[in-house]
Amino acid sequence: MKITAFCLLLGLMVGCSPVKEYQKSKINDSDMELAAKKSEKFENTFQLYREASSGANGGKTGGGCGCN
């Protein structure tokens, strides 16, 4: 049992490695963000104009009836 636990722990530790200096620039890529800015902008546009909703995000004011 102890040998199995040791081998499992050793196998998990292999995946942990320090990040080299030249690799750190790739960590901050825009593709690494959770919400991509292009898709977030598309969702806001869709919500504001198609659903005629307004909020505090600087979009179109007024309802979907054309009355501003």
PDB file of N, CA, C and O in Angstrom:
ATOM      1  N   MET A   1       0.826  -1.203   0.000  1.00  0.00           N
ATOM      2  CA  MET A   1       0.000   0.000   0.000  1.00  0.00           C
ATOM      3  C   MET A   1       0.864   1.258   0.000  1.00  0.00           C
ATOM      4  O   MET A   1       0.584   2.215  -0.721  1.00  0.00           O
ATOM      5  N   LYS A   2       1.917   1.244   0.819  1.00  0.00           N
ATOM      6  CA  LYS A   2       2.792   2.414   0.878  1.00  0.00           C
ATOM      7  C   LYS A   2       3.539   2.612  -0.440  1.00  0.00           C
ATOM      8  O   LYS A   2       3.763   3.742  -0.876  1.00  0.00           O
ATOM      9  N   ILE A   3       3.917   1.510  -1.061  1.00  0.00           N
ATOM     10  CA  ILE A   3       4.637   1.610  -2.333  1.00  0.00           C
ATOM     11  C   ILE A   3       3.719   2.170  -3.415  1.00  0.00           C
ATOM     12  O   ILE A   3       4.150   2.979  -4.237  1.00  0.00           O
ATOM     13  N   THR A   4       2.467   1.747  -3.418  1.00  0.00           N
ATOM     14  CA  THR A   4       1.499   2.250  -4.396  1.00  0.00           C
ATOM     15  C   THR A   4       1.258   3.741  -4.199  1.00  0.00           C
ATOM     16  O   THR A   4       1.206   4.495  -5.171  1.00  0.00           O
ATOM     17  N   ALA A   5       1.110   4.170  -2.950  1.00  0.00           N
ATOM     18  CA  ALA A   5       0.899   5.586  -2.659  1.00  0.00           C
ATOM     19  C   ALA A   5       2.123   6.401  -3.047  1.00  0.00           C
ATOM     20  O   ALA A   5       1.996   7.506  -3.575  1.00  0.00           O
ATOM     21  N   PHE A   6       3.311   5.856  -2.787  1.00  0.00           N
ATOM     22  CA  PHE A   6       4.544   6.553  -3.148  1.00  0.00           C
ATOM     23  C   PHE A   6       4.663   6.700  -4.663  1.00  0.00           C
ATOM     24  O   PHE A   6       5.029   7.767  -5.155  1.00  0.00           O
ATOM     25  N   CYS A   7       4.360   5.642  -5.400  1.00  0.00           N
ATOM     26  CA  CYS A   7       4.425   5.695  -6.866  1.00  0.00           C
ATOM     27  C   CYS A   7       3.397   6.673  -7.428  1.00  0.00           C
ATOM     28  O   CYS A   7       3.678   7.388  -8.390  1.00  0.00           O
ATOM     29  N   LEU A   8       2.224   6.703  -6.837  1.00  0.00           N
ATOM     30  CA  LEU A   8       1.192   7.640  -7.274  1.00  0.00           C
ATOM     31  C   LEU A   8       1.620   9.078  -7.006  1.00  0.00           C
ATOM     32  O   LEU A   8       1.444   9.949  -7.857  1.00  0.00           O
ATOM     33  N   LEU A   9       2.177   9.328  -5.836  1.00  0.00           N
ATOM     34  CA  LEU A   9       2.660  10.660  -5.491  1.00  0.00           C
ATOM     35  C   LEU A   9       3.804  11.072  -6.407  1.00  0.00           C
ATOM     36  O   LEU A   9       3.865  12.219  -6.850  1.00  0.00           O
ATOM     37  N   LEU A  10       4.696  10.157  -6.689  1.00  0.00           N
ATOM     38  CA  LEU A  10       5.815  10.436  -7.580  1.00  0.00           C
ATOM     39  C   LEU A  10       5.318  10.750  -8.994  1.00  0.00           C
ATOM     40  O   LEU A  10       5.848  11.641  -9.658  1.00  0.00           O
ATOM     41  N   GLY A  11       4.317  10.030  -9.443  1.00  0.00           N
ATOM     42  CA  GLY A  11       3.745  10.284 -10.762  1.00  0.00           C
ATOM     43  C   GLY A  11       3.059  11.636 -10.854  1.00  0.00           C
ATOM     44  O   GLY A  11       3.098  12.281 -11.902  1.00  0.00           O
ATOM     45  N   LEU A  12       2.433  12.071  -9.769  1.00  0.00           N
ATOM     46  CA  LEU A  12       1.773  13.378  -9.768  1.00  0.00           C
ATOM     47  C   LEU A  12       2.777  14.521  -9.709  1.00  0.00           C
ATOM     48  O   LEU A  12       2.528  15.597 -10.253  1.00  0.00           O
ATOM     49  N   MET A  13       3.896  14.296  -9.061  1.00  0.00           N
ATOM     50  CA  MET A  13       4.906  15.346  -8.934  1.00  0.00           C
ATOM     51  C   MET A  13       5.642  15.597 -10.243  1.00  0.00           C
ATOM     52  O   MET A  13       6.226  16.668 -10.414  1.00  0.00           O
ATOM     53  N   VAL A  14       5.633  14.666 -11.152  1.00  0.00           N
ATOM     54  CA  VAL A  14       6.306  14.837 -12.434  1.00  0.00           C
ATOM     55  C   VAL A  14       5.633  15.946 -13.239  1.00  0.00           C
ATOM     56  O   VAL A  14       6.303  16.632 -14.012  1.00  0.00           O
ATOM     57  N   GLY A  15       4.325  16.135 -13.076  1.00  0.00           N
ATOM     58  CA  GLY A  15       3.593  17.154 -13.814  1.00  0.00           C
ATOM     59  C   GLY A  15       3.863  18.564 -13.347  1.00  0.00           C
ATOM     60  O   GLY A  15       3.520  19.510 -14.055  1.00  0.00           O
ATOM     61  N   CYS A  16       4.462  18.745 -12.190  1.00  0.00           N
ATOM     62  CA  CYS A  16       4.769  20.071 -11.660  1.00  0.00           C
ATOM     63  C   CYS A  16       6.177  20.461 -12.089  1.00  0.00           C
ATOM     64  O   CYS A  16       7.146  19.789 -11.735  1.00  0.00           O
ATOM     65  N   SER A  17       6.288  21.525 -12.836  1.00  0.00           N
ATOM     66  CA  SER A  17       7.607  21.997 -13.256  1.00  0.00           C
ATOM     67  C   SER A  17       7.599  23.517 -13.248  1.00  0.00           C
ATOM     68  O   SER A  17       6.567  24.132 -13.516  1.00  0.00           O
ATOM     69  N   PRO A  18       8.729  24.124 -12.946  1.00  0.00           N
ATOM     70  CA  PRO A  18       8.788  25.592 -12.938  1.00  0.00           C
ATOM     71  C   PRO A  18       8.681  26.152 -14.355  1.00  0.00           C
ATOM     72  O   PRO A  18       9.092  25.510 -15.322  1.00  0.00           O
ATOM     73  N   VAL A  19       8.132  27.340 -14.460  1.00  0.00           N
ATOM     74  CA  VAL A  19       7.982  28.005 -15.755  1.00  0.00           C
ATOM     75  C   VAL A  19       9.245  28.802 -16.027  1.00  0.00           C
ATOM     76  O   VAL A  19       9.690  29.576 -15.179  1.00  0.00           O
ATOM     77  N   LYS A  20       9.819  28.617 -17.194  1.00  0.00           N
ATOM     78  CA  LYS A  20      11.040  29.334 -17.565  1.00  0.00           C
ATOM     79  C   LYS A  20      10.687  30.770 -17.958  1.00  0.00           C
ATOM     80  O   LYS A  20       9.541  31.074 -18.288  1.00  0.00           O
ATOM     81  N   GLU A  21      11.692  31.642 -17.916  1.00  0.00           N
ATOM     82  CA  GLU A  21      11.475  33.066 -18.183  1.00  0.00           C
ATOM     83  C   GLU A  21      10.912  33.306 -19.581  1.00  0.00           C
ATOM     84  O   GLU A  21      10.021  34.138 -19.747  1.00  0.00           O
ATOM     85  N   TYR A  22      11.407  32.606 -20.569  1.00  0.00           N
ATOM     86  CA  TYR A  22      10.937  32.835 -21.936  1.00  0.00           C
ATOM     87  C   TYR A  22       9.549  32.258 -22.178  1.00  0.00           C
ATOM     88  O   TYR A  22       8.927  32.570 -23.194  1.00  0.00           O
ATOM     89  N   GLN A  23       9.048  31.425 -21.273  1.00  0.00           N
ATOM     90  CA  GLN A  23       7.709  30.865 -21.410  1.00  0.00           C
ATOM     91  C   GLN A  23       6.652  31.731 -20.728  1.00  0.00           C
ATOM     92  O   GLN A  23       5.459  31.559 -20.980  1.00  0.00           O
ATOM     93  N   LYS A  24       7.070  32.649 -19.876  1.00  0.00           N
ATOM     94  CA  LYS A  24       6.115  33.462 -19.120  1.00  0.00           C
ATOM     95  C   LYS A  24       5.349  34.437 -19.997  1.00  0.00           C
ATOM     96  O   LYS A  24       4.243  34.839 -19.634  1.00  0.00           O
ATOM     97  N   SER A  25       5.897  34.829 -21.134  1.00  0.00           N
ATOM     98  CA  SER A  25       5.179  35.760 -22.009  1.00  0.00           C
ATOM     99  C   SER A  25       3.961  35.098 -22.634  1.00  0.00           C
ATOM    100  O   SER A  25       2.997  35.786 -22.968  1.00  0.00           O
ATOM    101  N   LYS A  26       3.982  33.789 -22.798  1.00  0.00           N
ATOM    102  CA  LYS A  26       2.857  33.079 -23.394  1.00  0.00           C
ATOM    103  C   LYS A  26       1.708  32.898 -22.416  1.00  0.00           C
ATOM    104  O   LYS A  26       0.580  32.635 -22.834  1.00  0.00           O
ATOM    105  N   ILE A  27       1.972  33.035 -21.130  1.00  0.00           N
ATOM    106  CA  ILE A  27       0.928  32.846 -20.126  1.00  0.00           C
ATOM    107  C   ILE A  27      -0.104  33.965 -20.207  1.00  0.00           C
ATOM    108  O   ILE A  27      -1.285  33.732 -19.948  1.00  0.00           O
ATOM    109  N   ASN A  28       0.318  35.165 -20.560  1.00  0.00           N
ATOM    110  CA  ASN A  28      -0.567  36.327 -20.569  1.00  0.00           C
ATOM    111  C   ASN A  28      -1.227  36.573 -21.919  1.00  0.00           C
ATOM    112  O   ASN A  28      -1.725  37.672 -22.159  1.00  0.00           O
ATOM    113  N   ASP A  29      -1.244  35.596 -22.795  1.00  0.00           N
ATOM    114  CA  ASP A  29      -1.891  35.765 -24.094  1.00  0.00           C
ATOM    115  C   ASP A  29      -3.387  35.999 -23.924  1.00  0.00           C
ATOM    116  O   ASP A  29      -4.000  35.523 -22.969  1.00  0.00           O
ATOM    117  N   SER A  30      -3.961  36.735 -24.858  1.00  0.00           N
ATOM    118  CA  SER A  30      -5.401  36.996 -24.785  1.00  0.00           C
ATOM    119  C   SER A  30      -6.209  35.724 -24.991  1.00  0.00           C
ATOM    120  O   SER A  30      -7.355  35.638 -24.550  1.00  0.00           O
ATOM    121  N   ASP A  31      -5.623  34.735 -25.658  1.00  0.00           N
ATOM    122  CA  ASP A  31      -6.325  33.461 -25.846  1.00  0.00           C
ATOM    123  C   ASP A  31      -6.457  32.683 -24.552  1.00  0.00           C
ATOM    124  O   ASP A  31      -7.284  31.776 -24.458  1.00  0.00           O
ATOM    125  N   MET A  32      -5.658  33.022 -23.557  1.00  0.00           N
ATOM    126  CA  MET A  32      -5.679  32.303 -22.289  1.00  0.00           C
ATOM    127  C   MET A  32      -6.757  32.836 -21.341  1.00  0.00           C
ATOM    128  O   MET A  32      -6.990  32.243 -20.288  1.00  0.00           O
ATOM    129  N   GLU A  33      -7.415  33.939 -21.691  1.00  0.00           N
ATOM    130  CA  GLU A  33      -8.437  34.512 -20.826  1.00  0.00           C
ATOM    131  C   GLU A  33      -9.674  33.625 -20.808  1.00  0.00           C
ATOM    132  O   GLU A  33      -9.957  32.915 -21.773  1.00  0.00           O
ATOM    133  N   LEU A  34     -10.404  33.672 -19.703  1.00  0.00           N
ATOM    134  CA  LEU A  34     -11.603  32.853 -19.583  1.00  0.00           C
ATOM    135  C   LEU A  34     -12.691  33.309 -20.541  1.00  0.00           C
ATOM    136  O   LEU A  34     -13.316  32.481 -21.203  1.00  0.00           O
ATOM    137  N   ALA A  35     -12.925  34.606 -20.624  1.00  0.00           N
ATOM    138  CA  ALA A  35     -13.934  35.143 -21.540  1.00  0.00           C
ATOM    139  C   ALA A  35     -13.207  35.933 -22.622  1.00  0.00           C
ATOM    140  O   ALA A  35     -12.612  36.975 -22.343  1.00  0.00           O
ATOM    141  N   ALA A  36     -13.253  35.453 -23.822  1.00  0.00           N
ATOM    142  CA  ALA A  36     -12.606  36.161 -24.922  1.00  0.00           C
ATOM    143  C   ALA A  36     -13.334  37.481 -25.165  1.00  0.00           C
ATOM    144  O   ALA A  36     -14.561  37.544 -25.082  1.00  0.00           O
ATOM    145  N   LYS A  37     -12.591  38.508 -25.460  1.00  0.00           N
ATOM    146  CA  LYS A  37     -13.184  39.834 -25.608  1.00  0.00           C
ATOM    147  C   LYS A  37     -14.109  39.919 -26.819  1.00  0.00           C
ATOM    148  O   LYS A  37     -15.117  40.625 -26.780  1.00  0.00           O
ATOM    149  N   LYS A  38     -13.776  39.209 -27.888  1.00  0.00           N
ATOM    150  CA  LYS A  38     -14.624  39.255 -29.081  1.00  0.00           C
ATOM    151  C   LYS A  38     -15.984  38.632 -28.813  1.00  0.00           C
ATOM    152  O   LYS A  38     -17.011  39.181 -29.211  1.00  0.00           O
ATOM    153  N   SER A  39     -15.994  37.497 -28.146  1.00  0.00           N
ATOM    154  CA  SER A  39     -17.276  36.853 -27.877  1.00  0.00           C
ATOM    155  C   SER A  39     -18.068  37.629 -26.834  1.00  0.00           C
ATOM    156  O   SER A  39     -19.298  37.658 -26.890  1.00  0.00           O
ATOM    157  N   GLU A  40     -17.381  38.258 -25.881  1.00  0.00           N
ATOM    158  CA  GLU A  40     -18.073  39.064 -24.880  1.00  0.00           C
ATOM    159  C   GLU A  40     -18.723  40.281 -25.535  1.00  0.00           C
ATOM    160  O   GLU A  40     -19.848  40.641 -25.190  1.00  0.00           O
ATOM    161  N   LYS A  41     -18.027  40.914 -26.473  1.00  0.00           N
ATOM    162  CA  LYS A  41     -18.590  42.061 -27.185  1.00  0.00           C
ATOM    163  C   LYS A  41     -19.795  41.638 -28.022  1.00  0.00           C
ATOM    164  O   LYS A  41     -20.792  42.357 -28.088  1.00  0.00           O
ATOM    165  N   PHE A  42     -19.702  40.472 -28.660  1.00  0.00           N
ATOM    166  CA  PHE A  42     -20.820  39.966 -29.450  1.00  0.00           C
ATOM    167  C   PHE A  42     -22.030  39.704 -28.571  1.00  0.00           C
ATOM    168  O   PHE A  42     -23.154  40.038 -28.946  1.00  0.00           O
ATOM    169  N   GLU A  43     -21.813  39.110 -27.406  1.00  0.00           N
ATOM    170  CA  GLU A  43     -22.924  38.831 -26.494  1.00  0.00           C
ATOM    171  C   GLU A  43     -23.571  40.122 -26.015  1.00  0.00           C
ATOM    172  O   GLU A  43     -24.797  40.197 -25.929  1.00  0.00           O
ATOM    173  N   ASN A  44     -22.771  41.145 -25.701  1.00  0.00           N
ATOM    174  CA  ASN A  44     -23.336  42.424 -25.269  1.00  0.00           C
ATOM    175  C   ASN A  44     -24.141  43.073 -26.388  1.00  0.00           C
ATOM    176  O   ASN A  44     -25.223  43.604 -26.141  1.00  0.00           O
ATOM    177  N   THR A  45     -23.624  43.036 -27.619  1.00  0.00           N
ATOM    178  CA  THR A  45     -24.344  43.607 -28.750  1.00  0.00           C
ATOM    179  C   THR A  45     -25.656  42.875 -28.979  1.00  0.00           C
ATOM    180  O   THR A  45     -26.693  43.498 -29.208  1.00  0.00           O
ATOM    181  N   PHE A  46     -25.608  41.568 -28.916  1.00  0.00           N
ATOM    182  CA  PHE A  46     -26.811  40.771 -29.101  1.00  0.00           C
ATOM    183  C   PHE A  46     -27.835  41.093 -28.027  1.00  0.00           C
ATOM    184  O   PHE A  46     -29.018  41.253 -28.326  1.00  0.00           O
ATOM    185  N   GLN A  47     -27.395  41.190 -26.791  1.00  0.00           N
ATOM    186  CA  GLN A  47     -28.313  41.461 -25.687  1.00  0.00           C
ATOM    187  C   GLN A  47     -28.904  42.862 -25.799  1.00  0.00           C
ATOM    188  O   GLN A  47     -30.090  43.053 -25.530  1.00  0.00           O
ATOM    189  N   LEU A  48     -28.101  43.834 -26.188  1.00  0.00           N
ATOM    190  CA  LEU A  48     -28.579  45.214 -26.224  1.00  0.00           C
ATOM    191  C   LEU A  48     -29.551  45.478 -27.371  1.00  0.00           C
ATOM    192  O   LEU A  48     -30.578  46.126 -27.171  1.00  0.00           O
ATOM    193  N   TYR A  49     -29.243  44.989 -28.556  1.00  0.00           N
ATOM    194  CA  TYR A  49     -30.038  45.360 -29.718  1.00  0.00           C
ATOM    195  C   TYR A  49     -31.117  44.352 -30.088  1.00  0.00           C
ATOM    196  O   TYR A  49     -32.207  44.742 -30.507  1.00  0.00           O
ATOM    197  N   ARG A  50     -30.837  43.086 -29.941  1.00  0.00           N
ATOM    198  CA  ARG A  50     -31.831  42.082 -30.308  1.00  0.00           C
ATOM    199  C   ARG A  50     -32.891  41.925 -29.228  1.00  0.00           C
ATOM    200  O   ARG A  50     -34.073  41.765 -29.533  1.00  0.00           O
ATOM    201  N   GLU A  51     -32.477  41.970 -27.983  1.00  0.00           N
ATOM    202  CA  GLU A  51     -33.413  41.774 -26.888  1.00  0.00           C
ATOM    203  C   GLU A  51     -33.968  43.096 -26.373  1.00  0.00           C
ATOM    204  O   GLU A  51     -34.871  43.112 -25.537  1.00  0.00           O
ATOM    205  N   ALA A  52     -33.423  44.209 -26.874  1.00  0.00           N
ATOM    206  CA  ALA A  52     -33.868  45.556 -26.505  1.00  0.00           C
ATOM    207  C   ALA A  52     -33.768  45.796 -25.012  1.00  0.00           C
ATOM    208  O   ALA A  52     -34.618  46.461 -24.420  1.00  0.00           O
ATOM    209  N   SER A  53     -32.737  45.257 -24.416  1.00  0.00           N
ATOM    210  CA  SER A  53     -32.523  45.500 -22.989  1.00  0.00           C
ATOM    211  C   SER A  53     -31.457  46.567 -22.833  1.00  0.00           C
ATOM    212  O   SER A  53     -30.587  46.717 -23.691  1.00  0.00           O
ATOM    213  N   SER A  54     -31.525  47.289 -21.762  1.00  0.00           N
ATOM    214  CA  SER A  54     -30.533  48.321 -21.502  1.00  0.00           C
ATOM    215  C   SER A  54     -30.016  48.151 -20.092  1.00  0.00           C
ATOM    216  O   SER A  54     -30.693  47.617 -19.214  1.00  0.00           O
ATOM    217  N   GLY A  55     -28.798  48.620 -19.902  1.00  0.00           N
ATOM    218  CA  GLY A  55     -28.196  48.498 -18.582  1.00  0.00           C
ATOM    219  C   GLY A  55     -27.098  49.519 -18.413  1.00  0.00           C
ATOM    220  O   GLY A  55     -27.053  50.526 -19.119  1.00  0.00           O
ATOM    221  N   ALA A  56     -26.222  49.256 -17.480  1.00  0.00           N
ATOM    222  CA  ALA A  56     -25.158  50.199 -17.163  1.00  0.00           C
ATOM    223  C   ALA A  56     -23.896  49.920 -17.961  1.00  0.00           C
ATOM    224  O   ALA A  56     -22.803  50.257 -17.506  1.00  0.00           O
ATOM    225  N   ASN A  57     -24.011  49.320 -19.125  1.00  0.00           N
ATOM    226  CA  ASN A  57     -22.822  49.015 -19.908  1.00  0.00           C
ATOM    227  C   ASN A  57     -22.640  49.959 -21.090  1.00  0.00           C
ATOM    228  O   ASN A  57     -21.905  49.624 -22.018  1.00  0.00           O
ATOM    229  N   GLY A  58     -23.269  51.102 -21.093  1.00  0.00           N
ATOM    230  CA  GLY A  58     -23.052  52.115 -22.115  1.00  0.00           C
ATOM    231  C   GLY A  58     -23.696  51.818 -23.450  1.00  0.00           C
ATOM    232  O   GLY A  58     -23.274  52.366 -24.468  1.00  0.00           O
ATOM    233  N   GLY A  59     -24.673  50.995 -23.475  1.00  0.00           N
ATOM    234  CA  GLY A  59     -25.316  50.629 -24.734  1.00  0.00           C
ATOM    235  C   GLY A  59     -26.464  51.556 -25.072  1.00  0.00           C
ATOM    236  O   GLY A  59     -26.606  52.627 -24.482  1.00  0.00           O
ATOM    237  N   LYS A  60     -27.266  51.147 -26.008  1.00  0.00           N
ATOM    238  CA  LYS A  60     -28.420  51.905 -26.468  1.00  0.00           C
ATOM    239  C   LYS A  60     -29.440  52.013 -25.334  1.00  0.00           C
ATOM    240  O   LYS A  60     -29.715  51.035 -24.639  1.00  0.00           O
ATOM    241  N   THR A  61     -29.987  53.194 -25.160  1.00  0.00           N
ATOM    242  CA  THR A  61     -31.007  53.375 -24.134  1.00  0.00           C
ATOM    243  C   THR A  61     -32.378  53.326 -24.773  1.00  0.00           C
ATOM    244  O   THR A  61     -32.523  53.557 -25.973  1.00  0.00           O
ATOM    245  N   GLY A  62     -33.346  53.034 -23.997  1.00  0.00           N
ATOM    246  CA  GLY A  62     -34.707  52.946 -24.500  1.00  0.00           C
ATOM    247  C   GLY A  62     -35.104  51.517 -24.765  1.00  0.00           C
ATOM    248  O   GLY A  62     -34.289  50.603 -24.641  1.00  0.00           O
ATOM    249  N   GLY A  63     -36.326  51.327 -25.120  1.00  0.00           N
ATOM    250  CA  GLY A  63     -36.834  49.986 -25.350  1.00  0.00           C
ATOM    251  C   GLY A  63     -36.735  49.570 -26.801  1.00  0.00           C
ATOM    252  O   GLY A  63     -36.152  50.283 -27.618  1.00  0.00           O
ATOM    253  N   GLY A  64     -37.293  48.438 -27.121  1.00  0.00           N
ATOM    254  CA  GLY A  64     -37.260  47.923 -28.475  1.00  0.00           C
ATOM    255  C   GLY A  64     -38.333  48.518 -29.362  1.00  0.00           C
ATOM    256  O   GLY A  64     -38.436  48.155 -30.534  1.00  0.00           O
ATOM    257  N   CYS A  65     -39.141  49.431 -28.824  1.00  0.00           N
ATOM    258  CA  CYS A  65     -40.238  50.003 -29.596  1.00  0.00           C
ATOM    259  C   CYS A  65     -39.785  51.167 -30.461  1.00  0.00           C
ATOM    260  O   CYS A  65     -40.584  51.700 -31.231  1.00  0.00           O
ATOM    261  N   GLY A  66     -38.512  51.580 -30.356  1.00  0.00           N
ATOM    262  CA  GLY A  66     -38.010  52.695 -31.142  1.00  0.00           C
ATOM    263  C   GLY A  66     -38.125  54.027 -30.430  1.00  0.00           C
ATOM    264  O   GLY A  66     -37.740  55.049 -30.999  1.00  0.00           O
ATOM    265  N   CYS A  67     -38.630  54.061 -29.224  1.00  0.00           N
ATOM    266  CA  CYS A  67     -38.732  55.312 -28.478  1.00  0.00           C
ATOM    267  C   CYS A  67     -37.506  55.450 -27.581  1.00  0.00           C
ATOM    268  O   CYS A  67     -37.296  54.642 -26.677  1.00  0.00           O
ATOM    269  N   ASN A  68     -36.709  56.465 -27.832  1.00  0.00           N
ATOM    270  CA  ASN A  68     -35.474  56.660 -27.056  1.00  0.00           C
ATOM    271  C   ASN A  68     -35.679  57.669 -25.972  1.00  0.00           C
ATOM    272  O   ASN A  68     -34.751  57.962 -25.218  1.00  0.00           O
TER     273      ASN A  68
END
